[in-house]
């Protein structure tokens, strides 16, 4: 069975570097907020083209702490999308704010700038822009919406490590950029991890306090809303070992995705547009109105698939009544059609051909 991703194969590709990094931490005697975290923060900030990186425990808390840092808390609304797995919704609710859902563009699957402009209201305190499946959203138009509304744009970059548009990388377009280093990400740790990047020194200072109880100095809390959300030394060292490989891995993912775009041929499959550097192909997602039939065919041909994501946030049972009525026709249509195909850097050309042939040979 060809899996959706293969972390064993992925980590074997850089095992010597990872083992050396782990050994360095084990022998250091320092395991939380030490030199590995400081060095990774500097290196990742440089990679993103920003001044500051603040390592945190995971991507969800990166979003939550970013919201707290910009003041989007109780009584506020935060614009977000409902087709990205509930992560921004969880962060908004945990920060005490209310999600206000914006529909997405049917081809890009990312926030529709026109719908976002319409959704801005007097309680809007921030806009979370999710770069879904590794594809940068329309950051130019969405930045203009945020600027005109006088609110910060927070980039959710959990699936877009290294994506580039006009020479700028994911995380450098908004007030802050939030990353997850969950093991399946394009830049993944061997456990949970996250980061917030920004050019704003005041925001960076608040984020460093918020990730550690709100301390100004040890045991002295001067900023409310803090928590224990620290990237540990081991994960930072592993991320340092992997970061130099990221652009190469992204290029291979794009090549696989573009092979799918070029060669999958079926009248009932809608493919994305060819990928450039603005996408890092974190997930390769196609659409079909007869999803179950396609997935069953692919499974019978030894190809694993998934659905990212089957239930939009506004239709989740736990979230009924927590936000104002959402009319998200495109989001709901996509949720019923999306299918994710295997796409990871270590796939062989033969495996890529297997996926292409299986999709193209499908008979409804």
GUTI-166957 format. One record per residue (C-alpha): residue number from 1; residue in three letters; x, y, z. Coordinates in steps of 0.5 Angstrom, whole numbers. Layout:
GUTI-166957
+-----+-----+-------+-------+-------+
|   i |  aa |     u |     v |     w |
+-----+-----+-------+-------+-------+
| NUM | ALA |     X |     Y |     Z |
...
+-----+-----+-------+-------+-------+
END
This chain:
GUTI-166957
+-----+-----+-------+-------+-------+
|   i |  aa |     u |     v |     w |
+-----+-----+-------+-------+-------+
|   1 | UNK |     0 |     0 |     0 |
|   2 | UNK |     3 |     7 |    -2 |
|   3 | UNK |     2 |    11 |     4 |
|   4 | UNK |    -1 |    18 |     4 |
|   5 | UNK |     6 |    20 |     7 |
|   6 | UNK |    12 |    16 |    10 |
|   7 | UNK |    15 |    19 |    16 |
|   8 | UNK |    20 |    13 |    17 |
|   9 | UNK |    23 |    14 |    10 |
|  10 | UNK |    23 |    22 |    11 |
|  11 | UNK |    27 |    22 |    17 |
|  12 | UNK |    32 |    16 |    14 |
|  13 | UNK |    34 |    21 |     9 |
|  14 | UNK |    37 |    26 |    14 |
|  15 | UNK |    38 |    21 |    20 |
|  16 | UNK |    45 |    22 |    21 |
|  17 | UNK |    44 |    30 |    22 |
|  18 | UNK |    38 |    28 |    26 |
|  19 | UNK |    42 |    23 |    30 |
|  20 | UNK |    48 |    28 |    31 |
|  21 | UNK |    43 |    34 |    33 |
|  22 | UNK |    39 |    29 |    38 |
|  23 | UNK |    46 |    27 |    41 |
|  24 | UNK |    48 |    34 |    42 |
|  25 | UNK |    42 |    36 |    46 |
|  26 | UNK |    43 |    29 |    50 |
|  27 | UNK |    50 |    31 |    52 |
|  28 | UNK |    48 |    39 |    54 |
|  29 | UNK |    45 |    38 |    60 |
|  30 | UNK |    40 |    44 |    58 |
|  31 | UNK |    33 |    42 |    55 |
|  32 | UNK |    28 |    48 |    55 |
|  33 | UNK |    30 |    55 |    52 |
|  34 | UNK |    37 |    54 |    51 |
|  35 | UNK |    42 |    55 |    46 |
|  36 | UNK |    39 |    50 |    41 |
|  37 | UNK |    32 |    54 |    41 |
|  38 | UNK |    36 |    61 |    41 |
|  39 | UNK |    40 |    59 |    35 |
|  40 | UNK |    34 |    56 |    31 |
|  41 | UNK |    29 |    62 |    32 |
|  42 | UNK |    35 |    66 |    29 |
|  43 | UNK |    36 |    61 |    23 |
|  44 | UNK |    28 |    61 |    22 |
|  45 | UNK |    27 |    68 |    22 |
|  46 | UNK |    33 |    69 |    17 |
|  47 | UNK |    29 |    64 |    13 |
|  48 | UNK |    23 |    67 |    13 |
|  49 | UNK |    26 |    74 |    12 |
|  50 | UNK |    23 |    77 |    18 |
|  51 | UNK |    27 |    80 |    25 |
|  52 | UNK |    24 |    75 |    30 |
|  53 | UNK |    22 |    68 |    31 |
|  54 | UNK |    19 |    66 |    38 |
|  55 | UNK |    19 |    58 |    39 |
|  56 | UNK |    12 |    55 |    42 |
|  57 | UNK |    10 |    48 |    44 |
|  58 | UNK |     5 |    47 |    37 |
|  59 | UNK |     2 |    51 |    32 |
|  60 | UNK |    -5 |    52 |    35 |
|  61 | UNK |    -2 |    55 |    41 |
|  62 | UNK |     2 |    59 |    36 |
|  63 | UNK |    -4 |    62 |    33 |
|  64 | UNK |    -7 |    63 |    40 |
|  65 | UNK |    -2 |    67 |    43 |
|  66 | UNK |    -1 |    71 |    36 |
|  67 | UNK |    -9 |    73 |    38 |
|  68 | UNK |    -7 |    75 |    45 |
|  69 | UNK |    -1 |    79 |    43 |
|  70 | UNK |    -5 |    83 |    38 |
|  71 | UNK |   -11 |    84 |    43 |
|  72 | UNK |   -16 |    80 |    39 |
|  73 | UNK |   -19 |    77 |    46 |
|  74 | UNK |   -26 |    77 |    49 |
|  75 | UNK |   -32 |    81 |    45 |
|  76 | UNK |   -28 |    81 |    39 |
|  77 | UNK |   -29 |    77 |    32 |
|  78 | UNK |   -24 |    74 |    28 |
|  79 | UNK |   -25 |    73 |    21 |
|  80 | UNK |   -22 |    66 |    19 |
|  81 | UNK |   -24 |    60 |    14 |
|  82 | UNK |   -28 |    54 |    16 |
|  83 | UNK |   -25 |    49 |    11 |
|  84 | UNK |   -18 |    48 |    15 |
|  85 | UNK |   -19 |    43 |    20 |
|  86 | UNK |   -22 |    47 |    26 |
|  87 | UNK |   -15 |    50 |    28 |
|  88 | UNK |   -16 |    57 |    27 |
|  89 | UNK |   -23 |    56 |    31 |
|  90 | UNK |   -20 |    53 |    37 |
|  91 | UNK |   -15 |    58 |    37 |
|  92 | UNK |   -20 |    64 |    37 |
|  93 | UNK |   -24 |    61 |    42 |
|  94 | UNK |   -19 |    59 |    47 |
|  95 | UNK |   -17 |    67 |    46 |
|  96 | UNK |   -24 |    68 |    48 |
|  97 | UNK |   -26 |    71 |    41 |
|  98 | UNK |   -31 |    69 |    37 |
|  99 | UNK |   -30 |    66 |    30 |
| 100 | UNK |   -33 |    70 |    24 |
| 101 | UNK |   -33 |    65 |    18 |
| 102 | UNK |   -31 |    68 |    11 |
| 103 | UNK |   -32 |    63 |     4 |
| 104 | UNK |   -26 |    61 |     0 |
| 105 | UNK |   -25 |    61 |    -7 |
| 106 | UNK |   -27 |    55 |   -11 |
| 107 | UNK |   -20 |    54 |   -15 |
| 108 | UNK |   -15 |    56 |    -9 |
| 109 | UNK |   -19 |    54 |    -3 |
| 110 | UNK |   -17 |    60 |     1 |
| 111 | UNK |   -20 |    66 |     3 |
| 112 | UNK |   -24 |    70 |    -2 |
| 113 | UNK |   -22 |    77 |    -1 |
| 114 | UNK |   -28 |    80 |    -3 |
| 115 | UNK |   -32 |    76 |     2 |
| 116 | UNK |   -27 |    78 |     7 |
| 117 | UNK |   -28 |    85 |     6 |
| 118 | UNK |   -36 |    84 |     6 |
| 119 | UNK |   -35 |    80 |    13 |
| 120 | UNK |   -31 |    86 |    16 |
| 121 | UNK |   -35 |    89 |    22 |
| 122 | UNK |   -34 |    94 |    28 |
| 123 | UNK |   -32 |    88 |    32 |
| 124 | UNK |   -27 |    85 |    28 |
| 125 | UNK |   -20 |    85 |    31 |
| 126 | UNK |   -16 |    81 |    27 |
| 127 | UNK |   -16 |    77 |    20 |
| 128 | UNK |   -13 |    70 |    20 |
| 129 | UNK |   -11 |    68 |    13 |
| 130 | UNK |    -9 |    60 |    12 |
| 131 | UNK |    -5 |    58 |     7 |
| 132 | UNK |    -8 |    52 |     5 |
| 133 | UNK |    -5 |    45 |     3 |
| 134 | UNK |     2 |    49 |     2 |
| 135 | UNK |    -1 |    54 |    -3 |
| 136 | UNK |     0 |    62 |    -1 |
| 137 | UNK |    -7 |    65 |    -1 |
| 138 | UNK |    -8 |    72 |    -4 |
| 139 | UNK |    -4 |    76 |     1 |
| 140 | UNK |    -4 |    82 |    -3 |
| 141 | UNK |   -11 |    83 |    -3 |
| 142 | UNK |   -12 |    80 |     4 |
| 143 | UNK |    -7 |    85 |     6 |
| 144 | UNK |   -11 |    91 |     3 |
| 145 | UNK |   -17 |    88 |     7 |
| 146 | UNK |   -14 |    88 |    14 |
| 147 | UNK |   -10 |    95 |    12 |
| 148 | UNK |   -17 |    98 |    11 |
| 149 | UNK |   -20 |    95 |    17 |
| 150 | UNK |   -15 |    97 |    21 |
| 151 | UNK |   -13 |    90 |    24 |
| 152 | UNK |    -7 |    86 |    24 |
| 153 | UNK |    -7 |    80 |    19 |
| 154 | UNK |    -5 |    73 |    22 |
| 155 | UNK |    -2 |    68 |    17 |
| 156 | UNK |    -3 |    61 |    19 |
| 157 | UNK |     3 |    58 |    15 |
| 158 | UNK |     2 |    51 |    18 |
| 159 | UNK |     2 |    48 |    11 |
| 160 | UNK |     6 |    53 |     8 |
| 161 | UNK |    14 |    53 |    10 |
| 162 | UNK |    18 |    56 |     5 |
| 163 | UNK |    13 |    58 |     0 |
| 164 | UNK |    15 |    64 |    -4 |
| 165 | UNK |    11 |    70 |    -8 |
| 166 | UNK |    15 |    76 |   -10 |
| 167 | UNK |    21 |    74 |    -6 |
| 168 | UNK |    17 |    74 |     0 |
| 169 | UNK |    16 |    68 |     4 |
| 170 | UNK |    10 |    65 |     8 |
| 171 | UNK |    10 |    69 |    15 |
| 172 | UNK |    13 |    75 |    12 |
| 173 | UNK |     7 |    78 |     9 |
| 174 | UNK |     2 |    80 |    16 |
| 175 | UNK |     3 |    82 |    23 |
| 176 | UNK |     5 |    75 |    25 |
| 177 | UNK |     6 |    69 |    22 |
| 178 | UNK |     4 |    62 |    25 |
| 179 | UNK |     8 |    55 |    24 |
| 180 | UNK |     7 |    48 |    26 |
| 181 | UNK |    12 |    43 |    26 |
| 182 | UNK |     8 |    37 |    27 |
| 183 | UNK |    12 |    31 |    24 |
| 184 | UNK |     8 |    31 |    18 |
| 185 | UNK |     9 |    38 |    16 |
| 186 | UNK |    14 |    40 |    10 |
| 187 | UNK |    19 |    42 |    16 |
| 188 | UNK |    17 |    37 |    22 |
| 189 | UNK |    20 |    36 |    28 |
| 190 | UNK |    20 |    29 |    32 |
| 191 | UNK |    14 |    31 |    36 |
| 192 | UNK |    10 |    37 |    37 |
| 193 | UNK |    13 |    44 |    36 |
| 194 | UNK |    11 |    51 |    33 |
| 195 | UNK |    13 |    58 |    32 |
| 196 | UNK |    11 |    65 |    31 |
| 197 | UNK |    15 |    70 |    27 |
| 198 | UNK |    14 |    78 |    26 |
| 199 | UNK |    18 |    84 |    24 |
| 200 | UNK |    15 |    88 |    30 |
| 201 | UNK |    19 |    88 |    36 |
| 202 | UNK |    14 |    90 |    41 |
| 203 | UNK |    10 |    84 |    39 |
| 204 | UNK |    16 |    79 |    39 |
| 205 | UNK |    17 |    82 |    46 |
| 206 | UNK |    10 |    80 |    48 |
| 207 | UNK |    10 |    73 |    45 |
| 208 | UNK |    16 |    71 |    49 |
| 209 | UNK |    12 |    73 |    55 |
| 210 | UNK |     6 |    70 |    53 |
| 211 | UNK |    10 |    63 |    52 |
| 212 | UNK |    12 |    63 |    59 |
| 213 | UNK |     7 |    65 |    64 |
| 214 | UNK |     7 |    72 |    62 |
| 215 | UNK |    13 |    73 |    66 |
| 216 | UNK |    17 |    79 |    65 |
| 217 | UNK |    23 |    76 |    69 |
| 218 | UNK |    23 |    69 |    73 |
| 219 | UNK |    17 |    68 |    77 |
| 220 | UNK |    14 |    76 |    76 |
| 221 | UNK |     8 |    76 |    72 |
| 222 | UNK |     7 |    82 |    68 |
| 223 | UNK |     2 |    80 |    62 |
| 224 | UNK |    -4 |    76 |    63 |
| 225 | UNK |    -6 |    71 |    58 |
| 226 | UNK |     0 |    67 |    59 |
| 227 | UNK |     2 |    60 |    59 |
| 228 | UNK |     7 |    54 |    59 |
| 229 | UNK |     8 |    54 |    51 |
| 230 | UNK |    15 |    53 |    50 |
| 231 | UNK |    19 |    50 |    44 |
| 232 | UNK |    24 |    45 |    47 |
| 233 | UNK |    31 |    44 |    46 |
| 234 | UNK |    31 |    37 |    43 |
| 235 | UNK |    25 |    39 |    38 |
| 236 | UNK |    29 |    46 |    36 |
| 237 | UNK |    36 |    42 |    35 |
| 238 | UNK |    32 |    37 |    30 |
| 239 | UNK |    29 |    43 |    26 |
| 240 | UNK |    36 |    46 |    26 |
| 241 | UNK |    38 |    39 |    22 |
| 242 | UNK |    32 |    39 |    18 |
| 243 | UNK |    32 |    46 |    16 |
| 244 | UNK |    37 |    46 |    11 |
| 245 | UNK |    34 |    41 |     7 |
| 246 | UNK |    27 |    44 |     6 |
| 247 | UNK |    28 |    48 |     0 |
| 248 | UNK |    30 |    41 |    -4 |
| 249 | UNK |    24 |    37 |    -1 |
| 250 | UNK |    19 |    43 |    -3 |
| 251 | UNK |    22 |    43 |   -10 |
| 252 | UNK |    21 |    35 |   -10 |
| 253 | UNK |    14 |    36 |    -7 |
| 254 | UNK |    12 |    41 |   -13 |
| 255 | UNK |    15 |    36 |   -18 |
| 256 | UNK |    11 |    31 |   -16 |
| 257 | UNK |     5 |    35 |   -16 |
| 258 | UNK |     6 |    38 |   -23 |
| 259 | UNK |     7 |    31 |   -25 |
| 260 | UNK |     0 |    29 |   -23 |
| 261 | UNK |    -3 |    36 |   -26 |
| 262 | UNK |     0 |    34 |   -32 |
| 263 | UNK |    -1 |    27 |   -33 |
| 264 | UNK |    -8 |    25 |   -29 |
| 265 | UNK |   -13 |    25 |   -34 |
| 266 | UNK |   -20 |    24 |   -32 |
| 267 | UNK |   -27 |    28 |   -34 |
| 268 | UNK |   -29 |    27 |   -27 |
| 269 | UNK |   -23 |    29 |   -23 |
| 270 | UNK |   -22 |    37 |   -22 |
| 271 | UNK |   -14 |    38 |   -21 |
| 272 | UNK |   -11 |    44 |   -19 |
| 273 | UNK |    -7 |    49 |   -23 |
| 274 | UNK |     0 |    48 |   -24 |
| 275 | UNK |     4 |    50 |   -18 |
| 276 | UNK |    10 |    55 |   -18 |
| 277 | UNK |    14 |    57 |   -12 |
| 278 | UNK |     8 |    60 |    -8 |
| 279 | UNK |     6 |    53 |    -7 |
| 280 | UNK |    10 |    48 |    -3 |
| 281 | UNK |     5 |    42 |    -4 |
| 282 | UNK |     4 |    40 |     3 |
| 283 | UNK |    -2 |    36 |     1 |
| 284 | UNK |    -4 |    35 |    -6 |
| 285 | UNK |   -12 |    35 |    -6 |
| 286 | UNK |   -16 |    34 |   -12 |
| 287 | UNK |   -24 |    34 |   -13 |
| 288 | UNK |   -29 |    30 |   -15 |
| 289 | UNK |   -37 |    29 |   -14 |
| 290 | UNK |   -37 |    22 |   -13 |
| 291 | UNK |   -31 |    22 |    -8 |
| 292 | UNK |   -33 |    15 |    -5 |
| 293 | UNK |   -32 |    11 |   -12 |
| 294 | UNK |   -25 |    14 |   -13 |
| 295 | UNK |   -23 |    13 |    -6 |
| 296 | UNK |   -25 |     6 |    -7 |
| 297 | UNK |   -22 |     5 |   -13 |
| 298 | UNK |   -15 |     8 |   -11 |
| 299 | UNK |   -15 |     3 |    -5 |
| 300 | UNK |   -16 |    -3 |    -9 |
| 301 | UNK |   -10 |    -1 |   -13 |
| 302 | UNK |    -6 |     0 |    -7 |
| 303 | UNK |    -6 |     8 |    -6 |
| 304 | UNK |    -8 |    11 |     1 |
| 305 | UNK |   -12 |    17 |     1 |
| 306 | UNK |   -15 |    22 |     6 |
| 307 | UNK |   -20 |    28 |     6 |
| 308 | UNK |   -18 |    35 |     8 |
| 309 | UNK |   -23 |    36 |    11 |
| 310 | UNK |   -29 |    33 |    11 |
| 311 | UNK |   -33 |    37 |    16 |
| 312 | UNK |   -33 |    45 |    16 |
| 313 | UNK |   -32 |    48 |    22 |
| 314 | UNK |   -39 |    52 |    22 |
| 315 | UNK |   -42 |    45 |    22 |
| 316 | UNK |   -38 |    42 |    27 |
| 317 | UNK |   -43 |    39 |    33 |
| 318 | UNK |   -39 |    42 |    38 |
| 319 | UNK |   -39 |    49 |    35 |
| 320 | UNK |   -46 |    50 |    34 |
| 321 | UNK |   -48 |    57 |    37 |
| 322 | UNK |   -41 |    60 |    38 |
| 323 | UNK |   -41 |    64 |    32 |
| 324 | UNK |   -46 |    68 |    28 |
| 325 | UNK |   -50 |    65 |    22 |
| 326 | UNK |   -45 |    63 |    16 |
| 327 | UNK |   -47 |    62 |     9 |
| 328 | UNK |   -41 |    58 |     6 |
| 329 | UNK |   -43 |    55 |     0 |
| 330 | UNK |   -37 |    54 |    -3 |
| 331 | UNK |   -34 |    52 |     3 |
| 332 | UNK |   -39 |    46 |     4 |
| 333 | UNK |   -39 |    44 |    -4 |
| 334 | UNK |   -31 |    43 |    -3 |
| 335 | UNK |   -32 |    39 |     3 |
| 336 | UNK |   -36 |    34 |     0 |
| 337 | UNK |   -31 |    33 |    -6 |
| 338 | UNK |   -24 |    34 |    -4 |
| 339 | UNK |   -19 |    28 |    -4 |
| 340 | UNK |   -12 |    28 |    -2 |
| 341 | UNK |    -7 |    24 |    -6 |
| 342 | UNK |     0 |    22 |    -3 |
| 343 | UNK |     5 |    27 |    -4 |
| 344 | UNK |    12 |    27 |     0 |
| 345 | UNK |    19 |    28 |    -2 |
| 346 | UNK |    21 |    21 |    -2 |
| 347 | UNK |    16 |    18 |    -7 |
| 348 | UNK |    19 |    15 |   -13 |
| 349 | UNK |    18 |    16 |   -20 |
| 350 | UNK |    15 |     9 |   -20 |
| 351 | UNK |    10 |    11 |   -14 |
| 352 | UNK |     8 |    17 |   -18 |
| 353 | UNK |     6 |    14 |   -24 |
| 354 | UNK |     2 |     9 |   -20 |
| 355 | UNK |    -2 |    14 |   -17 |
| 356 | UNK |    -3 |    17 |   -24 |
| 357 | UNK |    -5 |    11 |   -27 |
| 358 | UNK |   -10 |     9 |   -22 |
| 359 | UNK |   -13 |    16 |   -22 |
| 360 | UNK |   -14 |    16 |   -30 |
| 361 | UNK |   -16 |     8 |   -30 |
| 362 | UNK |   -22 |    10 |   -25 |
| 363 | UNK |   -29 |     8 |   -28 |
| 364 | UNK |   -35 |    11 |   -24 |
+-----+-----+-------+-------+-------+
END
